[in-house]
Amino acid sequence: MPKKLVTGVVTSDKCDKTRRVEINRLVRHPKYGKFIRRRTVCQVHDENNASAIGDTVEVVECPPKSKMKRWELVRVVAKSQLVDIAAMRAAAKEAAASEKTDA
């Protein structure tokens, strides 16, 4: 039987070589027929720490690597477009401080 290959979004990258990935799907309600949004949360092994929060990634099934990890990262499909506001403010503050010392 072939291994499942799915696409999801990284929601946590706090652990080393482990990512929390959410896989969104639509499920039809059995009685009313309305489509409902559901999500599956997977712990994914990321050997090189290549992904970050907000990245869209492709993952594949693998033999168990730990108690929770049953998936491996194949590739990063799209990098996140999120902006780190705190880092931008710190860089602006540092630039302003360097301008004052130069003047």
LINLINDA-V374337 format. One line per field, one symbol per residue. ss: DSSP state (H for helix, E for strand, L for the rest). phi: phi as a letter, one per 40 degrees, with the letter a starting at -180 (. if undefined). Layout:
ss=???
phi=???
This chain:
ss=LLLLEEEEEEEELLLLLEEEEEEEEEEELLLLLLEEEEEEEEEEELLLLLLLLLLEEEEEELLLLLLLEEEEEEEEEELLLLLLHHHHHHHHHHHHHHHHHHL
phi=.cccbbbabcbabcccgbbcbbbcabbcccccgccbcbbbbbcbcbdbfcbbcgccbbbbcacdcacbcbbbccaccaccbcbcccccccccccccccccccc
